[in-house]
Amino acid sequence: MKFVPTLSPSCVLAALLALSACSKEAPTLPPEPPSPILDGGQLRYPAEHPQLKLIEVAPAEQVTTIPAQLPAKLVWNEERTQRIYPAFAGRVAAIRADVGQPVEPGTVLAQLASPDFAVAQADAAKAELDVSLAHKALNRQRELHQMGIVATKELEQAEADHGRARAEMTRAAARTRLYGAGAQVNQQLTISASIRGVVVERNLNPGQELRPEQFGPAMPPLFTVTDPTSLWVLVDARDADVDALRPGSTFTVRLAALPDLPFEARVSAAADVIDPGTRTVKVRAVVANPERRLKAEMLGTAFIERTRQRGVVVPAGAVTLRGTEHWVVVQVKPGVFERRRVETADEGAREVVVTSGVKPGEMVVSENTLLLLRQFRLIEQDNAVHAPAGAASAPAAAASDGKHGS
């Protein structure tokens, strides 16, 4: 008796599924889209090509003004600022003002005990006594001259001595008055403000010994008094920006500390020489600060508008650099592109001014320009490989150099 194996229902079902899977055909992949072609220097894509969805274009616009951004810094308005240095050696006896204090002309800021200033006071006092003595001598000579006792020459000598004494008294008195001293010799040198403003800097301590030779352009002053309602804006401008920054013109300043508050500045002066270190032109402007929100040494950006007579503006992403030449890709019509060599005048972070190679209204590729340029190059290389010997080498070389439609 033979043993006949029996199959379980699950095994039968698995076998049926395997046979069904084998009977089905393999899935078919979608056909590849036709490749673009190069025709007469123009790259032509078939309709609905997937790469066309990656390409963005923008119109070349006629340029009238070009926005530019320049580094700027705020400093005190030097026309409304006083920096005070000691005129005589001495010791700080008292400090009457501190940083942030408003002052008026004549406000005492500090007092020094100065033996050197006492010498100047003594000279003024002695000059006054010399004038009194010379005046008495002159009166006596006049009386004697009227009685015929002295000669005219002696009278004239007395008048000259009196005049010299008065001149010396005037000089000595003016020197002491300049520093706020009276007629007495007290060696008290008063340091006072001569303008209305605010004390913004103080560099002295009680009892400090001061010498005039210690101070100079590289040393800080004892006090700095300024009117903070008006500040200077210093701008480092390129030579191409100078025409837009002539005295009397205005521009907008934005500061890193106050990004949402634009301030208007008016140009007051521009240098006639280029700084050899930075290769820029120094421009000075004045900005109003009635609320005193602006502070000296703040850094910001000056936004100016330059006027141009010719050229078009294209997005910065539309311009590529190949060697020393600038190139763009122009969409002649949907799906048809052409390379152009262009000349640029101004290159900014977002826009570039093109002076030749592109006309106003033409559509330039602003995104994925390099993708199209690579496609140009691949087709040219493929044409050069499959062309008959010596037949297409010259056109391919010309196309490789990109001398199309400028």
C-alpha positions as CSV (number, residue, x, y, z in Angstrom):
1,M,0.0,0.0,0.0
2,K,1.4,3.4,-1.1
3,F,1.4,6.5,1.1
4,V,-0.1,9.6,-0.7
5,P,0.8,12.9,1.0
6,T,-2.0,15.4,1.4
7,L,-1.6,19.2,1.2
8,S,-3.0,21.4,3.8
9,P,-5.4,24.3,2.7
10,S,-2.8,26.9,3.7
11,C,-0.1,25.3,1.5
12,V,-2.6,25.2,-1.4
13,L,-3.4,28.9,-0.9
14,A,0.3,29.9,-0.9
15,A,0.9,28.0,-4.1
16,L,-2.0,29.7,-5.8
17,L,-0.8,33.1,-4.8
18,A,2.7,32.4,-6.1
19,L,1.4,31.3,-9.4
20,S,-0.8,34.4,-9.6
21,A,2.2,36.7,-8.9
22,C,4.3,35.0,-11.6
23,S,1.5,35.5,-14.1
24,K,1.5,39.3,-13.6
25,E,3.8,41.5,-15.7
26,A,6.5,43.7,-14.1
27,P,5.4,47.3,-13.6
28,T,6.4,49.7,-16.3
29,L,8.4,53.0,-15.4
30,P,7.2,56.3,-16.9
31,P,9.2,57.3,-19.9
32,E,12.0,59.8,-19.5
33,P,11.2,63.3,-20.9
34,P,13.0,64.3,-24.1
35,S,16.3,66.0,-23.4
36,P,16.7,69.7,-24.2
37,I,18.5,70.7,-27.4
38,L,20.9,73.4,-28.4
39,D,19.7,75.2,-31.5
40,G,21.6,78.3,-32.8
41,G,23.0,79.1,-29.3
42,Q,19.6,78.8,-27.7
43,L,18.7,76.0,-25.2
44,R,15.3,74.7,-26.0
45,Y,13.3,72.6,-23.5
46,P,10.3,70.5,-24.5
47,A,7.0,71.5,-22.9
48,E,6.3,70.2,-19.4
49,H,10.0,69.3,-18.8
50,P,10.6,68.8,-15.0
51,Q,13.5,71.2,-14.9
52,L,11.4,74.1,-16.0
53,K,9.6,73.9,-12.7
54,L,13.0,74.7,-10.9
55,I,13.7,77.8,-12.9
56,E,12.5,81.2,-11.9
57,V,12.7,84.4,-14.0
58,A,12.4,88.1,-13.2
59,P,12.2,91.1,-15.5
60,A,15.2,93.4,-16.1
61,E,13.9,96.8,-15.0
62,Q,15.1,100.2,-16.2
63,V,17.2,101.8,-13.5
64,T,16.8,105.5,-12.4
65,T,18.1,105.2,-8.8
66,I,20.2,102.7,-7.1
67,P,19.9,102.0,-3.4
68,A,23.3,101.7,-1.5
69,Q,24.2,100.9,2.0
70,L,27.3,102.4,3.6
71,P,28.8,102.0,7.1
72,A,28.1,104.9,9.5
73,K,29.1,106.0,13.0
74,L,27.7,108.6,15.3
75,V,30.0,111.0,17.1
76,W,29.6,114.2,19.1
77,N,28.9,117.3,17.1
78,E,32.2,119.1,17.3
79,E,30.6,122.4,16.5
80,R,28.7,122.1,19.8
81,T,31.4,120.4,21.9
82,Q,34.0,121.8,24.3
83,R,37.0,119.7,25.5
84,I,38.7,121.3,28.5
85,Y,42.4,120.9,29.3
86,P,44.3,122.5,32.2
87,A,46.2,125.7,31.2
88,F,48.4,125.7,34.4
89,A,49.9,123.0,36.6
90,G,48.1,122.4,39.9
91,R,46.2,120.1,42.3
92,V,42.5,119.4,42.1
93,A,41.0,121.2,45.0
94,A,37.3,120.6,44.3
95,I,35.1,118.9,41.6
96,R,31.8,120.7,41.0
97,A,30.3,118.7,38.1
98,D,29.9,115.1,37.0
99,V,28.9,113.1,34.0
100,G,25.3,113.7,32.9
101,Q,25.0,117.1,34.6
102,P,23.6,119.9,32.4
103,V,25.7,123.1,32.4
104,E,25.4,126.7,31.2
105,P,28.2,129.1,30.1
106,G,30.2,130.0,33.2
107,T,29.2,126.9,35.2
108,V,32.1,125.9,37.4
109,L,33.3,122.4,36.7
110,A,36.3,122.2,39.0
111,Q,38.8,124.2,41.0
112,L,42.6,123.8,41.1
113,A,45.2,125.1,43.5
114,S,47.8,126.3,41.1
115,P,51.0,128.1,42.1
116,D,51.7,128.7,38.5
117,F,48.4,130.5,38.1
118,A,49.3,132.6,41.2
119,V,52.4,133.8,39.3
120,A,50.1,135.1,36.5
121,Q,47.9,136.7,39.1
122,A,50.9,138.4,40.7
123,D,52.0,139.6,37.3
124,A,48.6,141.3,36.8
125,A,48.8,142.9,40.2
126,K,52.3,144.2,39.6
127,A,51.3,145.5,36.2
128,E,48.5,147.5,37.8
129,L,51.0,149.0,40.3
130,D,53.4,149.9,37.5
131,V,50.6,151.7,35.7
132,S,49.8,153.7,38.8
133,L,53.5,154.7,39.3
134,A,53.9,155.6,35.6
135,H,50.8,157.7,35.7
136,K,52.1,159.7,38.7
137,A,55.5,160.1,37.0
138,L,53.8,161.4,33.8
139,N,51.7,164.0,35.7
140,R,54.9,165.2,37.4
141,Q,56.7,165.6,34.1
142,R,53.8,167.5,32.6
143,E,53.9,170.0,35.5
144,L,57.6,170.5,35.2
145,H,57.4,170.8,31.5
146,Q,54.8,173.6,31.8
147,M,57.1,175.5,34.1
148,G,60.0,175.0,31.7
149,I,62.1,172.9,34.0
150,V,62.3,169.7,32.0
151,A,62.7,169.3,28.2
152,T,60.1,168.0,25.9
153,K,62.1,164.8,25.4
154,E,61.8,163.8,29.0
155,L,58.0,164.4,28.9
156,E,57.8,162.2,25.8
157,Q,59.8,159.5,27.6
158,A,57.4,159.6,30.5
159,E,54.4,159.3,28.2
160,A,56.0,156.2,26.5
161,D,56.7,154.6,29.9
162,H,53.1,155.1,30.9
163,G,51.8,153.6,27.7
164,R,54.0,150.5,28.0
165,A,52.8,150.0,31.6
166,R,49.2,150.2,30.6
167,A,49.7,147.7,27.7
168,E,51.4,145.3,30.1
169,M,48.6,145.7,32.7
170,T,46.0,145.0,30.0
171,R,47.7,141.9,28.8
172,A,48.2,140.5,32.3
173,A,44.7,141.2,33.4
174,A,43.2,139.6,30.2
175,R,45.2,136.5,30.9
176,T,43.8,136.1,34.4
177,R,40.3,137.0,33.4
178,L,40.4,134.3,30.7
179,Y,40.5,131.7,33.5
180,G,38.0,133.4,35.8
181,A,40.3,135.1,38.2
182,G,39.8,138.4,40.0
183,A,42.3,141.0,41.1
184,Q,43.5,139.2,44.2
185,V,46.3,136.7,44.3
186,N,44.7,133.4,45.6
187,Q,46.2,130.8,43.2
188,Q,42.6,129.4,42.7
189,L,42.2,128.3,39.1
190,T,38.6,127.9,38.1
191,I,37.7,125.5,35.3
192,S,34.3,126.4,33.8
193,A,32.1,125.6,30.8
194,S,31.8,128.1,28.0
195,I,28.9,126.5,26.2
196,R,25.5,125.2,27.1
197,G,25.2,121.4,27.1
198,V,25.8,118.3,29.2
199,V,29.0,116.9,30.8
200,V,29.6,113.7,28.9
201,E,33.1,112.9,30.1
202,R,35.2,113.5,33.3
203,N,38.8,112.5,33.7
204,L,40.0,113.8,37.0
205,N,40.0,112.9,40.7
206,P,40.2,114.8,44.0
207,G,43.7,115.7,44.9
208,Q,45.1,114.8,41.5
209,E,48.2,116.5,40.3
210,L,47.9,118.0,36.8
211,R,50.5,119.2,34.4
212,P,49.7,120.8,31.0
213,E,52.4,118.7,29.3
214,Q,50.5,115.6,30.3
215,F,47.7,116.4,28.0
216,G,47.5,116.4,24.2
217,P,45.6,115.0,21.3
218,A,46.2,111.4,22.5
219,M,45.2,112.1,26.1
220,P,41.6,112.5,27.3
221,P,40.5,116.0,28.4
222,L,39.5,116.9,32.0
223,F,35.9,117.5,30.9
224,T,33.9,117.1,27.7
225,V,30.8,119.2,27.4
226,T,28.5,118.9,24.4
227,D,25.0,119.6,23.2
228,P,23.6,116.0,22.7
229,T,20.5,117.2,20.8
230,S,22.7,117.3,17.6
231,L,25.2,114.7,16.5
232,W,27.5,114.1,13.6
233,V,27.2,111.0,11.3
234,L,30.5,109.9,9.8
235,V,30.1,107.9,6.6
236,D,32.8,106.0,4.7
237,A,31.6,106.5,1.1
238,R,33.0,104.9,-2.1
239,D,34.0,107.3,-4.8
240,A,30.9,106.3,-6.8
241,D,28.7,107.4,-3.9
242,V,30.0,110.9,-3.6
243,D,27.6,112.5,-6.0
244,A,24.7,111.3,-3.9
245,L,26.3,112.7,-0.7
246,R,26.8,116.3,-1.7
247,P,26.4,119.0,1.1
248,G,22.8,119.7,1.6
249,S,21.5,116.3,0.5
250,T,19.7,114.0,3.0
251,F,19.8,110.2,3.6
252,T,18.4,107.8,6.1
253,V,20.4,106.3,9.0
254,R,19.4,103.0,10.8
255,L,21.3,102.0,13.9
256,A,22.0,98.5,15.2
257,A,20.8,99.5,18.6
258,L,17.5,101.0,17.3
259,P,16.7,98.9,14.1
260,D,13.1,100.0,13.9
261,L,13.7,103.8,14.1
262,P,15.0,105.5,10.9
263,F,16.7,108.9,11.3
264,E,17.2,111.6,8.7
265,A,20.7,113.1,8.4
266,R,21.7,116.0,6.3
267,V,25.2,116.2,4.7
268,S,27.3,119.1,5.9
269,A,30.7,118.3,4.4
270,A,32.5,115.9,2.2
271,A,36.3,115.4,1.9
272,D,38.0,116.1,-1.4
273,V,40.5,113.3,-1.0
274,I,40.3,109.5,-0.7
275,D,41.5,108.0,2.5
276,P,44.6,106.0,1.5
277,G,44.0,103.4,4.3
278,T,40.3,102.6,3.6
279,R,40.1,103.9,-0.1
280,T,36.9,105.7,0.9
281,V,35.8,109.4,1.0
282,K,34.9,110.8,4.5
283,V,31.5,112.3,4.6
284,R,30.0,114.2,7.5
285,A,26.3,114.7,8.2
286,V,24.2,116.1,11.0
287,V,21.3,114.3,12.6
288,A,18.9,115.8,15.1
289,N,18.5,114.1,18.5
290,P,15.9,116.0,20.5
291,E,14.9,113.0,22.5
292,R,18.5,112.0,23.1
293,R,18.0,108.5,22.1
294,L,21.1,108.5,20.0
295,K,24.5,108.1,21.6
296,A,28.0,108.8,20.4
297,E,29.9,105.9,19.0
298,M,26.8,104.1,17.9
299,L,27.3,102.1,14.7
300,G,24.7,102.0,11.9
301,T,24.1,102.0,8.2
302,A,23.5,104.9,5.9
303,F,20.9,104.3,3.1
304,I,21.4,106.4,0.1
305,E,19.9,106.6,-3.4
306,R,22.3,107.0,-6.4
307,T,21.0,108.3,-9.7
308,R,22.1,106.6,-13.0
309,Q,21.4,107.5,-16.6
310,R,21.6,104.1,-18.1
311,G,21.4,100.4,-17.3
312,V,18.9,97.8,-16.0
313,V,18.6,96.2,-12.6
314,V,18.5,92.4,-12.3
315,P,18.5,90.1,-9.2
316,A,21.9,89.4,-7.9
317,G,21.3,85.6,-8.3
318,A,20.9,86.2,-12.1
319,V,24.6,87.2,-12.6
320,T,27.3,84.6,-12.5
321,L,31.1,85.1,-12.8
322,R,33.1,83.0,-15.2
323,G,36.8,83.9,-15.0
324,T,36.7,87.7,-15.3
325,E,33.4,87.9,-17.2
326,H,29.8,88.2,-16.0
327,W,27.0,86.2,-17.5
328,V,23.3,85.9,-17.3
329,V,20.7,83.6,-18.9
330,V,17.8,85.3,-20.7
331,Q,14.5,83.5,-21.3
332,V,13.7,84.4,-24.9
333,K,10.3,82.7,-24.7
334,P,8.9,80.0,-22.4
335,G,11.2,77.0,-22.5
336,V,13.9,78.8,-24.6
337,F,17.0,80.3,-23.0
338,E,20.0,82.2,-24.2
339,R,23.3,83.1,-22.6
340,R,24.5,86.7,-22.5
341,R,27.8,88.2,-21.5
342,V,27.1,91.5,-19.6
343,E,28.8,94.5,-18.2
344,T,28.0,95.4,-14.6
345,A,28.3,98.8,-12.9
346,D,27.1,98.2,-9.3
347,E,26.9,94.9,-7.5
348,G,24.8,94.8,-4.4
349,A,23.7,92.1,-2.1
350,R,20.3,91.8,-3.7
351,E,20.5,93.6,-7.0
352,V,23.1,94.2,-9.8
353,V,23.1,97.0,-12.3
354,V,23.8,95.8,-15.8
355,T,24.9,98.4,-18.4
356,S,25.1,96.2,-21.5
357,G,23.9,92.8,-22.7
358,V,20.3,93.0,-21.4
359,K,17.5,95.3,-22.4
360,P,14.7,96.6,-20.2
361,G,11.8,94.2,-20.0
362,E,13.7,91.0,-20.9
363,M,13.2,88.1,-18.5
364,V,16.4,86.9,-16.9
365,V,16.8,83.6,-14.9
366,S,17.0,84.5,-11.2
367,E,17.1,81.0,-9.7
368,N,19.1,78.0,-10.8
369,T,21.1,79.9,-13.4
370,L,24.0,77.5,-12.8
371,L,21.7,74.6,-13.7
372,L,21.0,76.0,-17.2
373,L,24.7,76.9,-17.7
374,R,25.6,73.3,-16.9
375,Q,23.0,72.1,-19.3
376,F,24.5,74.3,-22.0
377,R,28.0,72.9,-21.3
378,L,26.9,69.2,-21.3
379,I,25.1,69.5,-24.6
380,E,28.1,71.3,-26.2
381,Q,30.5,68.6,-24.9
382,D,28.2,65.8,-26.2
383,N,27.9,67.6,-29.6
384,A,31.7,67.9,-29.8
385,V,32.2,64.2,-29.1
386,H,29.7,62.9,-31.7
387,A,30.5,65.5,-34.4
388,P,32.5,64.4,-37.5
389,A,36.2,65.1,-37.2
390,G,36.9,68.8,-37.9
391,A,33.3,69.6,-38.7
392,A,31.9,70.9,-35.4
393,S,35.0,71.6,-33.4
394,A,34.9,75.3,-34.2
395,P,31.2,75.9,-33.4
396,A,31.5,73.9,-30.3
397,A,34.5,75.9,-29.2
398,A,32.6,79.1,-29.9
399,A,29.7,77.9,-27.9
400,S,32.0,76.8,-25.1
401,D,33.3,80.4,-24.9
402,G,29.7,81.6,-24.6
403,K,29.8,84.2,-27.3
404,H,26.0,84.1,-27.9
405,G,23.6,86.9,-28.2
406,S,25.4,89.7,-26.4
